[in-house]
Amino acid sequence: MNSTSGWHGEPADGNTRRQEQLYRLLDKLKAMVREVPPKYQPRLSYDLLSSLAALLLDDTVLQIVAELTDLQHMTERHLHQTRCNLLARHRGEKEQLKSQQKAEQDLARSRARLHALPQMQAQHAYEERQLLLRHSVELSNCNADVLRVIDQKVAEQQSTLQQVGVPGFFVTTHPMDVRVQMYILGFIMKISKRNPSSSYS
């Protein structure tokens, strides 16, 4: 009888422990929601938090979020470097043009061709406007590419997290939905940092 009750007691103990872990996670999540601006709190319902807590009992989602975050950071660094390289090239081209124009004007002065300076200066001003216009177009295209890539990465993250069952996640560009998803991601990352070896300890 004792051995039988002991055998039956193991699953019960396991279930009790799991429930305690679930409640602890849920309490942490509810405390995090209280720190969110009031207008977003209704979107972070008890049902959503309960589903999220149950999901976080398994470390799989924490690992997926960590991988997605690493990929996002790599993408952001690459985009930032690409934009910095473009701006550096623009600075170099401006300096090169100014140096070239100054040399042409100095040469005209040294050869007593002062009568040609007004026309030369007008041409130089035109060259500067054309360069600035090209730079403006290139920078605008670069900024558009950055936003396009970021939007694409966000959609990929939304789809991935939806597929693994993270509540509140679906592909959307609606500002309110995206902000709520960012809070949920923040909750997951805080849970991960507080419990690096386990999602619920």
C-alpha positions as CSV (number, residue, x, y, z in Angstrom):
1,M,0.0,0.0,0.0
2,N,2.8,2.4,0.9
3,S,4.7,1.6,-2.3
4,T,1.5,2.1,-4.3
5,S,0.7,5.4,-2.7
6,G,4.2,6.5,-3.2
7,W,4.0,5.6,-6.9
8,H,0.9,7.6,-7.3
9,G,2.3,10.5,-5.3
10,E,5.2,11.2,-7.8
11,P,3.0,12.6,-10.6
12,A,1.0,14.5,-8.1
13,D,4.2,16.1,-6.7
14,G,5.3,16.8,-10.2
15,N,2.0,18.5,-11.1
16,T,2.1,20.5,-7.8
17,R,5.6,21.7,-8.5
18,R,4.7,22.7,-12.1
19,Q,1.7,24.6,-10.8
20,E,3.9,26.4,-8.3
21,Q,6.3,27.3,-11.1
22,L,3.4,28.5,-13.2
23,Y,2.0,30.7,-10.5
24,R,5.5,32.2,-9.8
25,L,5.9,33.0,-13.5
26,L,2.4,34.5,-13.7
27,D,3.0,36.7,-10.6
28,K,6.2,38.0,-12.3
29,L,4.4,38.8,-15.5
30,K,1.5,40.5,-13.7
31,A,4.1,42.7,-11.9
32,M,5.7,43.6,-15.2
33,V,2.3,44.6,-16.7
34,R,1.8,47.0,-13.8
35,E,4.8,48.9,-15.1
36,V,3.3,49.2,-18.6
37,P,1.5,52.5,-19.5
38,P,-2.2,52.1,-18.6
39,K,-3.5,52.3,-22.2
40,Y,-1.7,49.1,-23.1
41,Q,-2.6,47.1,-20.0
42,P,-6.0,46.0,-21.2
43,R,-4.3,44.3,-24.2
44,L,-2.1,42.3,-21.8
45,S,-5.0,40.3,-20.3
46,Y,-4.9,37.6,-17.6
47,D,-5.6,35.0,-20.2
48,L,-2.7,36.2,-22.4
49,L,-0.4,36.2,-19.4
50,S,-1.5,32.7,-18.3
51,S,-0.8,31.4,-21.8
52,L,2.6,33.1,-21.8
53,A,3.5,31.8,-18.4
54,A,2.6,28.2,-19.4
55,L,4.7,28.6,-22.6
56,L,7.7,29.9,-20.6
57,L,7.8,26.8,-18.5
58,D,9.7,25.3,-21.4
59,D,13.0,27.1,-22.3
60,T,12.4,26.7,-26.0
61,V,10.7,30.1,-26.5
62,L,13.5,31.8,-24.5
63,Q,16.1,30.3,-26.8
64,I,14.1,31.3,-29.9
65,V,13.8,34.9,-28.6
66,A,17.5,35.0,-27.8
67,E,18.3,33.8,-31.3
68,L,15.9,36.3,-32.9
69,T,17.4,39.1,-30.8
70,D,20.9,38.2,-31.9
71,L,19.9,38.2,-35.5
72,Q,18.2,41.6,-35.1
73,H,21.3,43.1,-33.5
74,M,23.4,41.8,-36.4
75,T,21.1,43.2,-38.9
76,E,20.9,46.6,-37.2
77,R,24.7,46.8,-37.0
78,H,25.0,45.9,-40.7
79,L,22.5,48.6,-41.6
80,H,24.1,51.2,-39.4
81,Q,27.5,50.4,-40.9
82,T,26.1,50.7,-44.5
83,R,24.6,54.1,-43.7
84,C,27.8,55.3,-42.0
85,N,29.9,54.2,-45.1
86,L,27.5,56.1,-47.4
87,L,27.8,59.3,-45.3
88,A,31.6,58.9,-45.2
89,R,31.7,58.6,-49.0
90,H,29.5,61.7,-49.3
91,R,31.9,63.7,-47.0
92,G,34.9,62.5,-49.1
93,E,33.2,63.5,-52.4
94,K,32.3,66.9,-51.0
95,E,35.9,67.5,-49.9
96,Q,37.3,66.3,-53.2
97,L,35.0,68.6,-55.2
98,K,35.9,71.6,-53.0
99,S,39.6,70.8,-53.4
100,Q,39.3,70.4,-57.1
101,Q,37.3,73.7,-57.5
102,K,39.8,75.6,-55.3
103,A,42.6,74.4,-57.5
104,E,40.9,75.5,-60.7
105,Q,40.2,78.9,-59.2
106,D,43.7,79.3,-57.9
107,L,45.0,78.3,-61.4
108,A,42.8,80.9,-63.0
109,R,44.1,83.6,-60.7
110,S,47.7,82.7,-61.1
111,R,47.3,82.9,-64.9
112,A,45.6,86.3,-64.7
113,R,42.3,84.9,-66.0
114,L,40.2,86.7,-63.5
115,H,37.6,87.5,-66.2
116,A,36.8,83.7,-66.3
117,L,36.2,83.5,-62.5
118,P,32.5,84.4,-62.5
119,Q,31.6,81.8,-65.1
120,M,33.8,79.3,-63.3
121,Q,32.2,80.0,-59.9
122,A,28.8,79.6,-61.5
123,Q,29.8,76.3,-62.9
124,H,31.2,75.2,-59.5
125,A,27.9,76.2,-57.7
126,Y,26.0,74.1,-60.2
127,E,28.4,71.1,-59.6
128,E,27.8,71.5,-55.8
129,R,24.0,71.6,-56.2
130,Q,24.1,68.5,-58.4
131,L,26.4,66.7,-55.9
132,L,24.1,67.6,-53.0
133,L,21.1,66.5,-55.0
134,R,22.7,63.1,-55.8
135,H,23.7,62.7,-52.1
136,S,20.2,63.5,-51.0
137,V,18.7,60.9,-53.3
138,E,21.2,58.3,-52.2
139,L,20.6,58.9,-48.5
140,S,16.9,58.9,-49.0
141,N,17.1,55.5,-50.8
142,C,19.4,54.2,-48.1
143,N,16.9,55.2,-45.4
144,A,14.1,53.6,-47.3
145,D,16.1,50.4,-47.6
146,V,16.8,50.4,-43.9
147,L,13.1,50.8,-43.1
148,R,12.2,48.1,-45.6
149,V,14.7,45.6,-44.1
150,I,13.6,46.4,-40.5
151,D,9.9,46.0,-41.4
152,Q,10.8,42.7,-43.1
153,K,12.7,41.4,-40.1
154,V,9.8,42.5,-37.8
155,A,7.3,40.5,-39.9
156,E,9.6,37.5,-39.8
157,Q,9.9,37.7,-36.1
158,Q,6.2,38.1,-35.7
159,S,5.5,35.0,-37.9
160,T,8.1,32.9,-36.1
161,L,6.8,33.7,-32.6
162,Q,3.2,33.2,-33.8
163,Q,4.2,29.7,-35.1
164,V,5.7,28.7,-31.8
165,G,2.6,29.8,-30.0
166,V,3.6,33.0,-28.2
167,P,0.3,34.8,-27.4
168,G,-0.3,38.2,-28.9
169,F,1.9,37.6,-31.9
170,F,0.8,37.8,-35.5
171,V,2.0,39.7,-38.5
172,T,0.9,43.3,-38.2
173,T,2.1,46.8,-38.8
174,H,-0.6,48.4,-36.5
175,P,1.3,50.6,-34.0
176,M,-0.8,49.5,-31.0
177,D,-0.3,45.8,-31.8
178,V,3.4,46.2,-32.5
179,R,3.9,48.1,-29.1
180,V,2.0,45.3,-27.2
181,Q,4.2,42.7,-28.9
182,M,7.3,44.7,-27.9
183,Y,6.1,44.6,-24.3
184,I,5.6,40.9,-24.5
185,L,9.1,40.4,-25.9
186,G,10.4,42.6,-23.1
187,F,8.7,40.3,-20.5
188,I,10.2,37.2,-22.1
189,M,13.7,38.8,-22.1
190,K,13.4,39.9,-18.5
191,I,12.3,36.4,-17.4
192,S,15.3,35.0,-19.3
193,K,17.8,37.5,-17.6
194,R,16.4,36.8,-14.1
195,N,16.6,33.1,-14.7
196,P,19.5,32.4,-17.1
197,S,19.5,28.6,-16.4
198,S,15.7,28.1,-16.3
199,S,12.6,29.9,-17.4
200,Y,10.8,29.4,-14.1
201,S,13.3,28.9,-11.2
